[in-house]
């Protein structure tokens, strides 16, 4: 069905007063900075080349460009599609998308439409029948990787007009998901919820002050934000709030997490990689190492102490977010969407922080979740030249308009309550990893750290040994689909 974009929740969010900011500075300085920024923006704007400048002047005669998208429960009441809106409403996101589509439609004489459904089944059926019903598919990473492996998606490098070096395509995804000159899956800002399902780490500022702890921001600034530093902070908080003598959801903890948001997110943050690729494209299974064994032991040790509340049922992850919003956790390992859904009315101040590193010399890394959506172009479309040109045009316009509207205006101004959180968000995005191994995963092997964390086990060597043959066979088949 055609999608009506704005949910009531998003409409309320975007029209609500901005949350209290921690930015300092006097009025005259702010005015001067704003004037300078406006001038710079105007100067920069004149130099920006948009889709009409970068792509051939083409008239497609009013042809349809059709996007097949998904609905995903984890996004709650957030819009599950962000491709087509029906009219201007005065809402910044709605109107930005309306104008983006209007620009592309008028420049190239096309009609952009979108629908929801089982994208995996619909694209497979369309490609098999050769009817070219869809131009762009946006679905769960597992759905999209299956379409890719079954030969139902086009290689982005072969699609006319697509420039994978453009800033409007995700550089990290391009690098990670390209093998042998082929890339079938991508992420950009045509669907703005793509990175909203990245793992993020929140902390309760009031509790940091209450327990006399050093701010995590200070640790990041001083390059001391390691897992040992993080664990020491977590272990200071364990309160039997309801006085029943047992650990339960009514108590206060140093860390709230699921086995995925700890076993996966913390491991990725410490650069635990399932595969290592050589220059010739061959791979080595790389979960088992002395370093990774130490990382696993640290994660399991921390998540199985009285200072941690660990759940092993993914369907209850929203309960963790609600506990954090109620002031029951010093740290919460969750998702960016939680700020939208649960923290807007949180009484205590909260901050956003990067995941801790293993050693001070490492980089900060975060990862998208298993529920993240990826973009693919069906192998058969009605007109691949038109598909490529309009996809590229939408990507360009989304990068210059939708990205700043969503991530600068909404997230930075309304959800992240202080300037340091905004800096952390940019740092998170700079280190966002979209892993080839996890995109095309062999679940038992790829999710091993999460499963061991859930079980409270550190027996990495025997588990890797038991899965080595299966994982090797799986990834050999995956790479066959990238062969010439």
C-alpha positions in Angstrom: 0.0 0.0 0.0 1.1 3.6 -0.5 2.6 4.9 2.7 1.4 7.9 4.6 4.6 9.1 6.2 4.2 10.8 9.5 3.2 9.0 12.6 1.6 11.0 15.5 4.7 10.3 17.6 7.1 11.8 15.1 4.8 14.8 14.5 4.8 15.5 18.2 8.5 15.0 18.4 9.4 17.4 15.7 7.0 20.2 16.8 8.0 20.0 20.5 10.2 22.6 22.1 13.9 21.8 21.8 15.3 19.9 24.8 17.6 21.9 27.2 21.1 22.2 25.7 24.3 22.3 27.6 26.0 24.7 25.2 27.6 27.8 26.8 28.7 31.2 25.4 27.2 34.7 25.6 24.5 36.1 23.4 26.8 38.3 21.3 29.2 35.4 20.6 26.3 33.2 19.6 24.9 35.8 17.3 28.3 36.4 15.7 28.9 32.6 15.3 25.5 32.2 13.8 26.0 35.0 11.3 29.4 33.6 10.3 27.9 30.1 9.9 25.1 31.5 7.8 27.5 33.3 5.6 29.7 30.2 5.2 26.6 28.1 4.5 25.5 30.5 1.8 29.0 30.5 0.2 29.2 26.8 0.4 25.7 26.4 -1.1 26.7 28.2 -4.2 29.5 25.8 -4.8 27.5 22.6 -4.2 26.6 20.5 -7.3 23.3 18.7 -7.0 21.7 16.0 -9.0 20.6 18.3 -11.8 24.3 19.4 -12.2 25.9 16.0 -11.8 23.5 13.8 -13.9 22.5 13.9 -17.6 19.5 16.1 -18.4 17.0 13.4 -19.1 13.2 13.3 -19.5 11.7 9.9 -18.6 8.2 10.9 -19.7 6.5 10.6 -16.4 7.5 6.9 -15.8 7.2 5.4 -12.4 10.1 4.8 -10.1 9.0 2.3 -7.5 10.5 1.6 -4.1 9.6 -1.6 -2.1 10.2 -1.1 1.6 9.6 -2.7 5.0 7.8 -2.2 8.2 9.9 -3.0 11.3 8.6 -3.4 14.9 11.8 -2.2 16.5 11.2 1.2 15.1 8.0 1.4 17.2 5.9 4.3 16.0 8.7 5.8 14.0 8.0 5.8 10.3 8.9 2.4 8.8 9.2 4.1 5.4 10.6 7.5 4.5 10.4 7.6 0.8 7.1 9.3 -0.2 4.9 11.9 1.5 1.7 13.3 0.0 1.8 17.0 0.8 3.6 19.8 2.7 2.5 19.9 6.3 5.0 22.3 7.9 6.9 19.5 9.6 10.6 19.6 8.8 11.1 16.0 7.9 7.9 15.6 6.0 8.5 18.8 4.0 12.2 17.9 3.3 11.2 14.6 1.8 8.4 16.1 -0.2 10.8 18.7 -1.6 13.5 16.1 -2.3 11.0 14.0 -4.3 9.6 17.1 -6.1 13.1 18.2 -7.1 13.9 14.8 -8.6 10.5 14.3 -10.2 10.6 17.7 -11.9 14.3 17.5 -13.0 13.9 14.1 -14.6 10.1 13.8 -15.2 9.4 10.7 -13.2 6.8 9.7 -10.6 8.3 8.4 -7.3 6.1 5.8 -5.5 6.6 3.5 -2.6 5.0 0.5 -1.1 5.4 -1.8 1.9 5.4 -5.6 1.9 7.6 -8.7 2.0 10.4 -7.2 0.0 12.3 -10.4 -0.2 9.5 -12.4 -1.7 8.3 -9.6 -3.9 11.7 -8.8 -5.4 12.5 -12.5 -6.0 9.2 -13.0 -7.8 9.6 -9.9 -9.9 13.2 -10.8 -10.9 12.2 -14.4 -11.7 9.3 -13.2 -13.8 11.4 -10.5 -15.4 8.6 -7.9 -15.0 10.9 -5.1 -13.6 8.2 -4.1 -11.0 10.6 -2.4 -8.6 13.6 0.0 -8.8 14.9 0.0 -5.2 14.5 -2.5 -2.3 14.8 -1.5 1.4 14.5 -4.4 3.8 16.1 -6.2 6.8 19.8 -7.0 6.4 19.1 -10.8 6.4 16.4 -10.4 3.7 18.7 -8.3 1.6 21.8 -10.5 2.0 19.7 -13.5 0.9 18.5 -11.7 -2.2 22.1 -10.8 -2.9 23.4 -14.4 -2.5 20.6 -15.8 -4.7 21.5 -13.5 -7.5 18.4 -11.2 -7.3 20.3 -7.9 -6.9 22.4 -5.9 -9.3 26.0 -5.0 -8.7 26.0 -1.3 -7.8 29.2 -0.8 -9.9 27.4 -2.0 -13.0 24.3 0.2 -12.6 24.4 3.3 -14.9 25.0 6.7 -13.2 25.7 5.2 -9.7 29.0 6.8 -8.4 30.0 4.8 -5.3 32.8 7.3 -4.6 30.1 10.0 -3.9 29.8 11.4 -0.4 26.1 10.4 -0.6 27.0 6.7 -0.4 28.3 5.2 2.9 32.1 5.0 2.6 32.5 2.3 5.2 29.7 0.2 3.6 31.3 0.6 0.2 34.7 -0.6 1.6 33.4 -3.4 3.7 30.7 -4.8 1.3 32.8 -4.7 -1.9 34.5 -7.9 -2.9 36.1 -8.6 -6.3 34.7 -5.3 -7.6 31.2 -6.2 -6.7 28.8 -4.6 -4.2 25.1 -5.6 -3.9 24.1 -3.9 -0.7 24.4 -0.3 0.5 23.3 2.3 3.0 22.6 6.0 2.5 20.1 8.7 3.5 17.3 7.9 1.1 15.9 5.9 4.0 16.9 8.0 7.0 16.2 5.3 9.6 19.2 3.3 8.3 21.6 4.3 11.0 18.9 4.7 13.7 19.4 1.1 14.5 23.0 1.4 15.3 24.2 0.2 18.7 24.8 3.1 21.1 25.8 3.5 24.8 23.8 5.8 27.1 24.8 6.9 30.6 22.9 8.6 33.5 24.6 11.9 34.2 22.9 12.4 37.5 24.1 9.0 38.7 27.7 9.8 37.6 27.5 12.9 39.9 25.7 11.0 42.7 28.5 8.3 42.9 31.3 10.8 42.5 32.5 9.3 39.2 34.6 10.9 36.5 32.4 11.8 33.5 32.8 9.4 30.6 33.3 12.5 28.4 36.4 13.3 30.4 37.7 9.8 29.8 37.1 10.1 26.0 38.8 13.5 26.0 41.8 12.1 27.9 42.0 8.9 25.9 41.3 6.7 28.9 37.9 5.4 27.8 38.9 1.7 27.8 36.8 -1.3 28.9 38.7 -1.6 32.2 37.7 2.0 32.9 34.1 1.4 31.9 33.9 -1.8 34.0 35.2 -0.1 37.1 32.4 2.5 36.8 29.8 -0.1 36.3 30.8 -2.1 39.3 30.3 0.8 41.7 26.5 0.6 41.2 24.3 -2.2 42.6 21.3 -1.3 44.7 18.6 -3.7 45.9 16.0 -0.9 45.6 13.0 -3.0 46.4 14.7 -4.8 49.3 13.7 -8.3 48.4 17.2 -9.7 48.6 17.3 -10.8 44.9 18.4 -9.3 41.6 15.4 -8.4 39.5 14.0 -5.7 37.2 13.1 -3.5 40.2 16.7 -2.8 41.2 19.4 -0.3 40.2 22.4 -1.4 38.2 25.6 -0.2 36.8 24.8 -1.7 33.4 21.6 -2.7 31.6 22.1 -4.8 28.5 21.0 -7.8 26.5 23.5 -10.5 25.4 23.4 -8.9 21.9 24.0 -5.3 23.0 26.8 -6.5 25.2 28.2 -9.7 23.6 28.0 -8.1 20.1 28.2 -4.4 20.7 31.1 -4.4 23.2 33.0 -7.0 21.2 32.7 -4.9 18.0 33.7 -1.8 20.0 36.9 -3.7 20.9 37.4 -4.7 17.2 36.6 -8.4 17.5 36.3 -9.4 13.8 34.8 -12.8 12.6 36.9 -12.7 9.4 40.2 -11.3 8.2 40.6 -10.7 4.5 43.9 -11.0 2.7 44.9 -8.8 -0.3 44.0 -11.6 -2.7 40.4 -11.7 -1.3 40.9 -15.0 0.7 39.7 -15.0 4.3 40.7 -16.4 7.6 38.3 -17.1 10.5 39.6 -14.7 13.2 37.4 -15.0 16.3 39.9 -17.2 18.1 42.9 -15.3 19.5 44.5 -14.6 22.8 43.3 -11.0 22.6 39.7 -12.0 21.8 39.7 -14.6 24.6 40.7 -11.9 27.1 37.9 -9.6 25.7 35.3 -12.3 26.0 36.4 -13.1 29.6 36.1 -9.3 30.5 32.6 -9.1 28.9 31.3 -12.2 30.6 32.8 -11.2 33.9 31.1 -7.8 33.9 27.7 -8.9 32.6 27.4 -11.7 35.3 28.0 -9.6 38.4 25.4 -8.0 40.7 26.2 -4.7 39.0 24.7 -5.9 35.7 21.2 -6.7 34.7 21.5 -9.0 31.6 18.5 -10.3 29.6 18.7 -13.0 27.0 15.4 -12.4 25.3 15.6 -9.9 22.5 11.9 -9.2 22.7 12.4 -7.6 26.1 15.1 -5.1 25.0 12.5 -2.3 25.2 12.1 -3.1 28.9 15.7 -2.3 29.4 15.2 1.1 27.8 12.3 1.8 30.1 14.4 0.8 33.2 17.1 3.3 32.1 14.5 6.0 31.6 13.3 5.3 35.1 16.8 5.9 36.5 17.7 2.3 37.1 20.9 2.1 35.2 24.2 4.0 35.2 24.8 2.7 31.7 22.5 1.2 29.1 23.7 -0.5 25.9 20.9 0.0 23.5 19.9 1.7 20.2 19.6 5.2 18.8 15.9 4.6 18.4 15.5 4.4 22.2 16.1 8.1 22.5 13.1 8.7 20.2 10.9 6.2 21.9 11.7 6.3 25.6 14.0 9.1 26.7 12.3 12.3 25.6 10.5 12.7 28.9 13.3 11.2 31.1 13.6 13.3 34.3 17.3 12.6 34.9 19.9 13.9 32.5 21.4 11.3 30.2 24.3 11.4 27.8 25.5 9.5 24.8 29.0 7.9 24.8 31.1 5.9 22.4 31.7 2.2 23.2 34.9 1.7 25.2 38.1 0.6 23.5 40.2 -2.4 24.5 43.4 -0.4 24.6 44.0 3.3 24.5 45.7 3.1 21.1 42.6 1.6 19.4 40.0 3.5 17.4 36.4 3.9 18.5 34.0 1.5 16.7 30.3 0.9 16.8 28.1 -1.3 14.7 24.7 -1.4 13.1 22.4 -4.0 14.5 21.1 -7.1 13.0 17.8 -5.3 12.4 19.3 -2.6 10.2 17.9 -2.2 6.7 20.1 -2.1 3.6 19.4 -0.9 0.0 19.6 -3.1 -3.1 18.7 -2.6 -6.7 16.8 -5.6 -8.2 18.7 -7.4 -11.0 15.8 -6.8 -13.4 14.1 -3.4 -13.6 11.9 -1.8 -16.2 14.8 0.5 -17.3 18.1 0.1 -15.5 19.4 3.4 -16.9 16.4 5.2 -15.3 16.7 3.2 -12.1 20.4 4.1 -11.7 19.9 7.8 -12.5 16.9 8.3 -10.2 18.6 6.3 -7.4 21.7 8.5 -7.7 19.6 11.6 -7.8 17.7 10.7 -4.6 20.9 9.8 -2.9 22.5 13.2 -3.7 19.4 15.2 -2.7 19.0 13.1 0.5 22.6 13.7 1.5 22.3 17.5 1.2 18.8 17.9 2.6 17.4 14.9 4.5 20.6 14.1 6.4 21.0 17.6 8.0 17.3 17.9 8.6 17.1 14.6 10.5 20.5 14.3 12.2 21.4 17.9 12.8 18.0 19.4 13.5 16.1 16.5 15.1 18.8 14.4 16.8 21.3 17.0 17.9 18.7 19.6 18.8 15.9 17.6 20.3 17.2 14.2 21.5 20.8 14.8 22.6 20.7 17.1 25.6 24.2 18.5 25.7 27.0 19.5 23.4 29.2 16.6 24.4 26.5 14.1 23.4 26.4 15.7 20.0 30.1 15.3 19.7 29.8 11.7 20.7 27.1 11.1 18.1 29.5 12.4 15.4 32.3 10.2 16.8 29.9 7.2 16.7 29.0 7.8 13.2 32.6 8.3 12.1 33.4 4.8 13.5 30.2 3.1 12.3 31.0 -0.4 11.1 29.0 -2.3 8.5 30.8 -5.7 8.6 30.9 -8.0 5.6 31.1 -11.0 7.9 28.0 -9.9 9.9 26.0 -8.8 6.8 26.5 -12.2 5.2 26.7 -14.0 8.5 26.8 -17.6 9.5 24.8 -17.0 12.6 26.2 -19.6 15.0 29.7 -18.4 14.3 29.2 -14.7 13.9 27.0 -14.4 17.0 29.2 -16.6 19.1 30.3 -13.8 21.5 26.6 -13.0 22.2 25.7 -16.7 22.8 28.6 -17.2 25.1 27.8 -14.0 27.0 24.2 -15.3 27.5 25.5 -18.6 28.8 28.1 -17.0 31.0 30.7 -19.1 29.2 34.3 -18.2 28.2 34.9 -21.5 26.3 35.8 -19.7 23.0 38.3 -22.3 21.7 36.1 -25.3 21.7 33.1 -23.5 20.3 35.1 -22.0 17.4 36.6 -25.4 16.7 33.1 -27.0 16.5 31.9 -24.3 14.1 35.1 -23.9 12.0 34.0 -26.3 9.2 30.5 -24.9 8.9 31.6 -21.3 8.9 34.4 -21.9 6.4 31.9 -23.6 4.0 29.4 -20.8 4.5 31.8 -18.0 3.7 33.3 -19.9 0.7 29.8 -20.0 -0.8 29.2 -16.4 0.0 32.4 -15.4 -1.8 31.5 -17.6 -4.8 28.6 -15.2 -5.4 31.2 -12.4 -5.8 33.3 -14.4 -8.2 33.5 -13.5 -11.9 
